[in-house]
């Protein structure tokens, strides 16, 4: 049976009987985990294994493990990682060291995730913040210029891939200029096309070959004055696919967020009709999960090909001396000039 075009959450630390039945019948493409799903390493490993058993496939398991404010796996069980802006400040002092640190930090995150059966991380954030924007992005961004953001985001993506974890670049075509938090309400960006092309969209172009991407629930009135990117065929086709050139598997941001309107089924159909390959639904509410599943068809045609290409990029991850790498990483963040040498040696 072909997987259906959605990614689901679940409600707790273990699958309920109802969720097992749902997963077996609905066959979502993937599962996304949140803090409510995470207690211990053994528990998370059991949850990811039980999900794959229920769907009958080596389906992907996703998480948002960015560092800083957005970390689902947290101390004391797992290490804490810096926000993207930390790498950005290092970049201003030493570009080479910052790129190495961003790559190694992501490589270490990948090691944490792979041990638990998680093989997709919703990282890197390639949004470029603007003055006056809502703080929802803030220090999750690597910087305020597209070149800097793209360079550091690319380094983080490379680190994840080295560790056998697929990166998801977000939030296409850009959330950094939004003056509202799309978790709560719909942001409208009124910047001119020329400004967007030169800044917001420019940060994503060097990342266009990454295997997965996530949309933004943001209206760009210069292109579509009514509909947010997630449900706008104009934005998906003209901006994300054509102007930015993103060729990978495109998922929506969470369709249960406050920025979108209509029923969950209507949101699901609108995102897929606009050109998203997958719909992401995160809150773990079974009635909403069932509505998404009913509205999401099996993956087919170009979406199925992009999904297969993304999964083909998964690998076991290169061997790494984790203890040595963590020592090196800490030294890099502290600005120790010996850090690069230690990383090379490891």
N, C-alpha and C positions, 0 to 999 in steps of 0.2 A: 504493500500500500504506500502511495506517495505521501510525503509529508505535506501538511497544509501551511499556507502562507502566513503564519503568525508565530510569535514567541510569547510564551506565557510565564507568569509568576505562579507561585503557590503560596498557601497561607501561613505555613509554619515550618518547624524544624524537621518534620517528617511528613511524608505524603499521607493524607487521609484515604480511606477506602474510596470515597467519592472522587477524590482527585486521581487515584489510580485508574478508576474506570473511565474518567474523562480523558486522561492522557492516552489510554489504550485505544479509545474510539476516535478521538479528535486528531491525534498524531501531529502535535505542533512541531515546527522545525527546530525549536530550541526552548530552553528554560532560562529565565533570568533570576538571580538570587539577590536578596536584600538582607538587611540586618536581622529582620524577623526570622530569616531562614538559617541563621548562622549562630552556632553555640560553641562547638568544639571541632577540632580537625576530624576526628572519627565520625562525628555526626554529619558534617558536611560531605565527607566522602561517601557515607551511606546514602545520603539524600541524592547526590548526583548519580550514584549507581542505581538507585531505585527508580529514578526518572528514566534512565536509559533502558532499564528493564521493562518499564511500563510501556514505553513507545516502541520497544523492540528494535532499537537502532543505536548506533554510536552518535547520537544527536549532540549538538553543541550545548554547552552550559556557559552562560554569560554572567558577568558581574560588573559593577562600576567600581573599579579600584584605581582611582586616579592618584591619590595622595592628597594631603591637606584636608579640606573639609569633606571631601567625597571619598570615603574609604569604608567599604562594607566589612572587610576583615580588619579588626582593630586589636591593639594590645589589650591584655597581655599575651593572648595566644599568637598574635602575628605582629610583625614589625610595623611601625608607623613610617610613612613616606612623606616627603615634603610636597607642598603645593607646587604647581607648575611655575608660579611666579618666582620661586626660589631659584630655579634653573635660569629664569630670565635675568635675575640680578647677577648671577654668576656669569652669564653670557656677556653682560656689559663690561665685565672685568677681563674675561678670558673666554673667548668664543670656543676654542678647542676643548678646554676643560669642561665647559658647560654641556657641550654636545656629548662628550664622553660620560659625564655624570647622568644626563637624562637617559642615555642608552643603558647604562649599567643599572640605574634605578629601576627601569622597566624590566630589565633582564631578571632582577631579583624578585620583582612582583610576579613575573611569569613563573619563577620557581615556586613561589608560595602557592600560586593558583593550580599549577599542574599537579602538585601533590594531593590536591583535593578533588581532582577530576573536573576542574574548571578550565576551559580551553579558549575562551573568548573574553577579552577585557574591553569595556567601553572607554577606551583611551586610544589616541590622544584627543584633547580638546584643541581645535584649531581656530577658535573664535578670537577675533581681534577687538578688544574692548575700546569703546569710545568715551570721551568725556561726557558725563551726565547719564550714562547707561545704568541700568539696574545692577545691583551688586551680585545677582545670581551667578554671573560668570566671575567677575572680580579676579581673585588670585588663582582661580582655576586656569587662567590664560597664561601663556608663556611670555607674553609681552604685548606691546601695543603697536607693533609694525608687522606687516605681513611676512617679510623676509625672516625676521627673528622667530615668529610663531611657527612658520613652516619648517624652519631648520630644526628647532627643538622638538616639534611634533614628529617630524620624520625620524629623529634619533630615538625617541621613545617607541615609535612603531617598530623600528628595527630591533630594539632590545626585546620587545615582546615576541616578535617572530623568531628571534634566536632562541628564545626559551620555549618555543612550541605553543605559543598562545597567539591567537588572531587578534589584531587591533581593530577597533571600530572608530573611525574618525568622526568627530561630531563638532558642531551641529550644523550640517549643510543647509543652506549656503552661508550661514553665519548668525550667531546669536549675540555677538559682542556689542552690537549697537542698540539692542533692545532696551527700552525704558521700562519694561515690566517683566516680572518673573512668569514665564509661561506655565509654570506649575499652577499658578493662581488665575491668571487672566491672559488675554491675547495681546501681545505686543505688536505695535505698528511702527515700522521703520519708514521714514519718508525721504531718506537720502536719495540723491540722484543716481541714475545708472552709472555714470562715470565714476562717482565716488565709491560706489559699491564694488565696481569692477576693479578699481585700483587698490582697494584695501581689504574689505571683508572677503570677497571671492578670491582675491589673489593669494590669500594664505592657504587656500585649499588646493590650488592648481598643482603645486609640486607633490601633493599627496594623492593625486587622482588615481594612482595605480594601486592604492591599498585595497585589500579584499572586501572590506565592509565599511559602510558609512551610515550615519544616522541623521535624519532631517531635523530641522528646527520648526517649532510651532510659532512662526513669526511671519507677519504680513510685510511684504516689501512692496509698497504702494507704487513704486516706479514700474513694476512689472505686473502686479496683480493687486488692485486696490482693496480687494475684499477677502481673498482666501489665503490662509497661511501656507507656507512652503510645503508642509506635509501633505496638504490636500489640494495643492495647486498644480495642475498639469503644466501650466506655463512655467512655473518655477522649476519643477522637476525636469522638464524636457529642455527648456531654453537655457536655464542657468546651471543646474546641477550636472546634467548630462552633457550639454553642449558647451556653454561658456567655461565652466570649471573643467569639464572633460572627465568627470568621475565615471568609471566603468564598472565598479564593483557592485556587490550586493547592497541594495539600499533598503534600510529599515526605517520605519517611522520612529519618532520619539514616542513615549508612552501615550496611547490614545485615551487614557483615563484622566489626563491632565486638564486643568481648568481652562486652558487656552482654547480648547476645541469645543464646538457646540454640536447638538444633536445627540441621538442615542449612541451607545457604544457600537451597535451594528452599523449605524449610518456613518460614524467616524471610520470604522474599518473599511467599509465599501468605498468611501471617498478617498482614503489614502491609497488604496490599491488602484482605484480608477485613475488617480493622478499620476501613477507611475512608481509608487513604492513597491518593492518586491515582497516585503514582509511588514506586518503590523506588529508593533510591540505593545503588550498589555501587561502591566506590572503589579496591580494591587492585590492579586490573589483572591479576589472575590469570585466565587464559582459561578454565580449567575452571569456576571459580566464575561468571564472566560468562555462560557457556553455561547453567549451572544457573538463574541469575536469568532469563535470556531464555526458557528453557523454561517457567518458572513464571509469567511476566508476560504477561497477555493484551494484545491491542491496546487502546489507549485508546478508551473508548466512553462514551456517555451523559453523566452530569454531569461525570465526570473529563475527557472530551474537550472539553466546553464550557469548563471552567475552564482547561484547557491553551490553548485557542484565545484565551480572554480575556487570559491572561498574555502570550502572544506578541504579541497586538495592541497591548500597551503598549510594545513595543520601538519605538524611534525612532532617527533618525540622530544625535541629540544637538545641542544648541544650540552655536553657535560660541563660543569662549572664547580669550582671549589667555592661553595657558598660562604663559608666562614671568611676566607680570604677576600672574596668579593665584597662582603659587607664591611670589612675593615677598609678596603680601598674606597668604597663608596663614601663612608664617613669622612675619610680624609679629603676626598674630592670636594665635598660640601663645605669642609672647613677651609678650603683653599690651600691644602698642603701640596706643594709642588712635586712631592714624591709620589702622589697618588697615581699619576699616569704611568709611571714606571712599574708600580705594583700591579696595576691592572693588566699591563702587558705581560708581566711575569705569570700572572694567574691564568 
